[in-house]
Amino acid sequence: MYVGCQSDDVPYLLQFAGEDNLIMGSDYGHADTTSEPAALSTSRSTSPVGQRIANKMLGDNARTLYAL
């Protein structure tokens, strides 16, 4: 199971989903007040959960999910 999340929700979701099951997307195909267009460029440097987990969410977990 993978959970797409907003950056503000990450610390809370880590408690339940685990660091191997979170991914982050920022390219919503519709106007949404919760969209985070700069999420990918800022998450690694400002992540409240650290660089390692941010890297997993922004790359490693997505590669596993999509079998890349």
C-alpha positions as CSV (number, residue, x, y, z in Angstrom):
1,M,0.0,0.0,0.0
2,Y,1.3,3.4,-0.9
3,V,0.0,6.7,0.4
4,G,0.3,10.0,-1.5
5,C,0.6,12.8,1.0
6,Q,1.2,16.5,1.4
7,S,4.4,17.6,3.1
8,D,2.6,18.8,6.2
9,D,1.1,15.4,6.8
10,V,4.4,13.4,6.6
11,P,5.3,13.2,10.3
12,Y,1.8,12.0,11.2
13,L,1.5,9.5,8.4
14,L,4.9,8.0,9.1
15,Q,3.5,6.6,12.4
16,F,1.0,4.5,10.5
17,A,2.1,4.0,6.9
18,G,5.9,3.7,7.5
19,E,8.7,5.2,5.5
20,D,8.6,2.6,2.8
21,N,5.0,3.4,1.8
22,L,4.8,7.1,1.3
23,I,5.2,9.0,-2.0
24,M,4.7,12.6,-2.8
25,G,3.2,14.0,-6.0
26,S,3.0,17.7,-6.9
27,D,1.5,17.7,-10.4
28,Y,-2.2,17.6,-9.8
29,G,-4.2,17.7,-13.0
30,H,-6.8,20.1,-11.6
31,A,-7.0,23.3,-9.6
32,D,-6.7,22.2,-6.0
33,T,-6.0,24.4,-3.0
34,T,-3.8,21.7,-1.5
35,S,-1.5,21.4,-4.5
36,E,2.2,21.9,-3.8
37,P,3.9,22.8,-7.0
38,A,7.2,23.4,-5.3
39,A,7.1,20.3,-3.2
40,L,9.8,18.4,-5.1
41,S,12.2,21.3,-5.2
42,T,11.8,22.1,-1.5
43,S,11.1,18.8,0.3
44,R,14.6,17.6,0.4
45,S,16.0,20.7,1.9
46,T,13.1,21.5,4.3
47,S,11.7,18.1,5.2
48,P,10.7,17.8,8.9
49,V,11.6,14.1,8.7
50,G,15.1,14.3,7.4
51,Q,17.0,13.8,4.2
52,R,16.9,10.0,4.0
53,I,13.1,9.7,4.4
54,A,12.5,12.6,2.0
55,N,14.7,10.9,-0.6
56,K,12.7,7.7,-0.2
57,M,9.4,9.5,-0.6
58,L,10.6,11.5,-3.6
59,G,12.4,8.7,-5.5
60,D,13.0,5.3,-4.0
61,N,9.4,4.5,-3.1
62,A,8.0,5.7,-6.4
63,R,10.5,3.6,-8.3
64,T,9.4,0.6,-6.3
65,L,5.7,1.4,-6.7
66,Y,6.0,1.7,-10.5
67,A,8.5,-1.1,-10.9
68,L,11.1,1.2,-12.5
